[in-house]
Amino acid sequence: MSVDDMFGRKPAAVASDVHRYGFRGTDLQVTLDEVNPVIKTLRENSIEVTALHSHMRDEQPRLFFMHFRANDDAVKLPKGIRGAPDKVAKK
């Protein structure tokens, strides 16, 4: 699968034919225990966490929505984002 197919759009060409992609308004749903490890992983990969909030008051486990954005190399960016789900519990 091509990078274009993966992202569902054409990249913006920049100097030296490196393609860059951006993610904006993207979010993950995480539990309270997963918040810090996921934030750490995203930041280590130059992905900015823009918001963290919950829609409910009394759910168990506590669930949070983490919004993030990034703009980086078309190969590096998906690898960085892929690191976040690796920190989420699999049940």
Backbone as JSON, one array per atom type, in Angstrom:
{
  "sequence": "MSVDDMFGRKPAAVASDVHRYGFRGTDLQVTLDEVNPVIKTLRENSIEVTALHSHMRDEQPRLFFMHFRANDDAVKLPKGIRGAPDKVAKK",
  "N": [[0.85, -1.17, 0.0], [0.57, 2.2, -0.83], [1.93, 5.27, 0.5], [0.25, 7.4, -0.04], [-2.23, 6.07, -0.31], [-2.48, 5.04, 2.26], [-2.88, 7.35, 3.83], [-4.99, 8.46, 2.57], [-4.89, 10.66, 0.91], [-3.15, 13.09, -1.12], [0.31, 13.87, -0.7], [2.08, 16.85, 0.46], [4.57, 18.16, -1.43], [7.87, 18.91, -0.51], [11.07, 20.6, -0.2], [13.71, 18.75, -1.69], [12.22, 16.56, -2.47], [11.0, 15.29, -0.3], [8.23, 14.03, 1.31], [5.62, 15.43, 3.24], [3.31, 15.03, 5.88], [0.34, 15.9, 7.64], [-1.4, 15.66, 10.72], [-4.35, 16.63, 12.11], [-6.69, 17.46, 14.59], [-7.04, 14.9, 15.47], [-7.75, 12.08, 17.55], [-7.3, 9.99, 20.48], [-8.69, 7.45, 22.54], [-8.23, 6.9, 25.89], [-7.47, 5.23, 29.01], [-7.27, 6.36, 32.45], [-4.85, 5.4, 33.58], [-3.34, 5.08, 31.3], [-2.83, 7.55, 30.24], [-0.4, 9.18, 30.8], [1.79, 7.48, 29.79], [1.08, 7.36, 27.05], [1.06, 10.08, 26.27], [3.77, 10.65, 26.69], [4.99, 8.96, 24.76], [3.92, 10.04, 22.35], [4.97, 12.67, 22.46], [7.73, 12.1, 22.39], [7.97, 11.48, 19.78], [7.67, 13.81, 18.41], [5.01, 14.65, 18.28], [2.35, 16.66, 18.96], [0.38, 17.0, 21.82], [-2.76, 18.26, 22.08], [-5.08, 18.52, 23.57], [-6.78, 17.17, 26.43], [-9.4, 15.44, 27.73], [-12.52, 14.52, 29.34], [-15.68, 13.09, 28.6], [-17.62, 12.04, 30.19], [-18.86, 11.6, 33.59], [-18.89, 9.66, 35.68], [-17.98, 7.19, 34.76], [-16.52, 3.92, 34.7], [-13.85, 1.98, 33.71], [-12.22, 5.22, 34.13], [-12.38, 7.27, 31.31], [-10.56, 9.01, 28.85], [-10.23, 11.51, 26.32], [-7.78, 12.12, 24.07], [-6.42, 14.58, 22.22], [-4.45, 15.23, 19.35], [-1.83, 16.59, 17.24], [0.25, 16.82, 14.34], [2.98, 17.4, 12.1], [4.99, 16.13, 9.81], [7.65, 14.13, 8.38], [6.6, 11.79, 5.93], [7.11, 9.1, 6.38], [8.16, 8.9, 8.97], [6.13, 9.98, 10.64], [3.76, 8.19, 10.74], [4.96, 6.04, 12.09], [5.57, 7.16, 14.57], [3.02, 7.76, 15.54], [1.98, 5.22, 15.66], [3.28, 4.2, 17.87], [1.83, 5.05, 20.1], [-0.69, 3.52, 20.47], [0.55, 1.17, 21.25], [1.04, 1.54, 23.9], [-1.33, 1.29, 25.13], [-3.62, -0.59, 27.05], [-4.44, -3.92, 26.2], [-7.3, -5.68, 25.92]],
  "CA": [[0.0, 0.0, 0.0], [1.36, 3.42, -0.91], [1.7, 6.26, 1.55], [-0.96, 8.14, -0.42], [-3.38, 5.25, 0.02], [-2.56, 4.94, 3.71], [-3.4, 8.57, 4.4], [-6.2, 8.84, 1.85], [-4.73, 11.94, 0.24], [-1.84, 13.34, -1.72], [1.2, 14.63, 0.19], [2.63, 18.12, 0.0], [6.0, 17.99, -1.72], [8.74, 19.96, 0.0], [12.42, 20.52, -0.76], [14.37, 17.45, -1.87], [11.21, 15.53, -2.72], [10.51, 14.65, 0.92], [6.8, 14.3, 1.47], [5.22, 15.68, 4.62], [1.89, 14.87, 6.16], [-0.09, 16.48, 8.9], [-2.6, 15.16, 11.39], [-4.96, 17.65, 12.96], [-8.01, 17.07, 15.08], [-7.05, 13.46, 15.66], [-7.77, 11.78, 18.97], [-7.25, 8.63, 21.0], [-9.41, 7.28, 23.8], [-7.34, 6.19, 26.79], [-7.86, 5.2, 30.42], [-6.45, 7.21, 33.3], [-3.51, 4.82, 33.72], [-2.65, 5.13, 30.01], [-2.63, 8.94, 29.81], [1.0, 9.61, 30.79], [2.64, 6.75, 28.83], [0.73, 7.73, 25.67], [1.57, 11.44, 26.06], [5.24, 10.55, 26.6], [5.31, 8.38, 23.46], [3.63, 11.01, 21.3], [5.96, 13.77, 22.53], [9.04, 11.58, 21.94], [7.92, 11.4, 18.32], [7.35, 15.16, 17.92], [3.58, 14.78, 18.07], [1.86, 17.57, 19.99], [-0.91, 16.73, 22.45], [-3.42, 19.57, 22.13], [-6.16, 18.54, 24.57], [-7.09, 15.94, 27.15], [-10.65, 15.69, 28.45], [-13.45, 13.41, 29.49], [-17.06, 13.46, 28.29], [-18.5, 11.48, 31.2], [-18.48, 11.95, 34.97], [-18.77, 8.55, 36.63], [-17.71, 5.9, 34.11], [-15.4, 3.11, 35.2], [-12.74, 2.85, 34.1], [-12.25, 6.6, 33.64], [-11.94, 7.35, 29.92], [-10.16, 10.35, 28.43], [-10.0, 11.72, 24.9], [-6.53, 12.84, 23.9], [-6.32, 15.12, 20.87], [-3.06, 15.51, 18.99], [-1.56, 17.01, 15.87], [1.65, 16.71, 13.94], [3.32, 17.65, 10.7], [6.34, 15.59, 9.73], [7.99, 13.24, 7.28], [5.54, 10.81, 5.66], [7.48, 7.78, 6.9], [8.36, 9.03, 10.41], [4.89, 10.3, 11.35], [2.96, 7.0, 11.1], [5.68, 5.24, 13.09], [5.39, 7.83, 15.85], [1.63, 7.59, 15.98], [1.81, 3.79, 15.97], [3.81, 3.94, 19.2], [0.84, 5.35, 21.14], [-1.53, 2.36, 20.8], [1.34, 0.14, 21.92], [1.01, 1.84, 25.34], [-2.7, 1.11, 25.61], [-3.91, -1.97, 27.48], [-5.21, -4.73, 25.23], [-8.14, -6.62, 26.67]],
  "C": [[0.9, 1.24, 0.0], [1.03, 4.34, 0.26], [0.44, 7.06, 1.24], [-2.22, 7.36, -0.05], [-3.59, 5.16, 1.53], [-3.24, 6.16, 4.32], [-4.67, 9.06, 3.69], [-6.1, 10.2, 1.18], [-3.34, 12.08, -0.33], [-0.99, 14.16, -0.75], [1.56, 15.98, -0.4], [4.12, 17.91, -0.22], [6.77, 19.18, -1.15], [10.13, 19.75, -0.58], [12.96, 19.1, -0.72], [13.39, 16.29, -1.97], [10.79, 14.73, -1.48], [9.03, 15.01, 1.04], [6.48, 14.46, 2.95], [3.71, 15.5, 4.72], [1.58, 15.53, 7.48], [-1.33, 15.78, 9.41], [-3.11, 16.27, 12.27], [-6.33, 17.15, 13.38], [-8.15, 15.57, 15.28], [-7.07, 13.17, 17.15], [-7.7, 10.29, 19.25], [-8.12, 8.59, 22.25], [-8.54, 6.4, 24.69], [-7.91, 6.19, 28.2], [-6.91, 6.09, 31.21], [-5.02, 6.7, 33.41], [-2.69, 4.9, 32.42], [-2.26, 6.54, 29.58], [-1.15, 9.3, 29.72], [1.89, 8.81, 29.84], [2.35, 7.13, 27.37], [1.25, 9.13, 25.35], [3.08, 11.4, 25.86], [5.65, 10.01, 25.23], [5.06, 9.36, 22.33], [4.67, 12.13, 21.29], [7.34, 13.32, 22.07], [9.12, 11.5, 20.43], [7.46, 12.7, 17.68], [5.89, 15.33, 17.55], [3.01, 15.57, 19.25], [0.49, 17.14, 20.51], [-1.57, 18.09, 22.65], [-4.55, 19.65, 23.14], [-6.32, 17.16, 25.19], [-8.35, 16.23, 27.96], [-11.49, 14.43, 28.52], [-14.86, 13.92, 29.2], [-18.03, 13.01, 29.39], [-18.0, 11.84, 32.59], [-18.16, 10.74, 35.83], [-18.46, 7.21, 35.99], [-16.51, 5.21, 34.76], [-15.06, 2.07, 34.15], [-12.92, 4.26, 33.54], [-11.67, 6.63, 32.23], [-11.66, 8.8, 29.55], [-9.94, 10.37, 26.92], [-8.78, 12.62, 24.77], [-6.44, 13.27, 22.44], [-4.86, 15.45, 20.58], [-2.97, 15.97, 17.55], [-0.08, 16.93, 15.61], [1.79, 17.04, 12.47], [4.77, 17.22, 10.53], [6.5, 14.73, 8.49], [6.95, 12.13, 7.15], [5.86, 9.41, 6.14], [7.58, 7.84, 8.43], [7.04, 9.19, 11.17], [4.04, 9.08, 11.69], [3.63, 6.12, 12.14], [5.51, 5.84, 14.48], [4.0, 7.65, 16.4], [1.38, 6.14, 16.37], [2.32, 3.45, 17.37], [2.79, 4.17, 20.31], [-0.07, 4.17, 21.46], [-0.77, 1.22, 21.47], [1.35, 0.32, 23.43], [-0.35, 1.62, 25.96], [-2.95, -0.36, 25.93], [-4.76, -2.68, 26.43], [-5.97, -5.77, 25.99], [-9.2, -7.18, 25.77]]
}
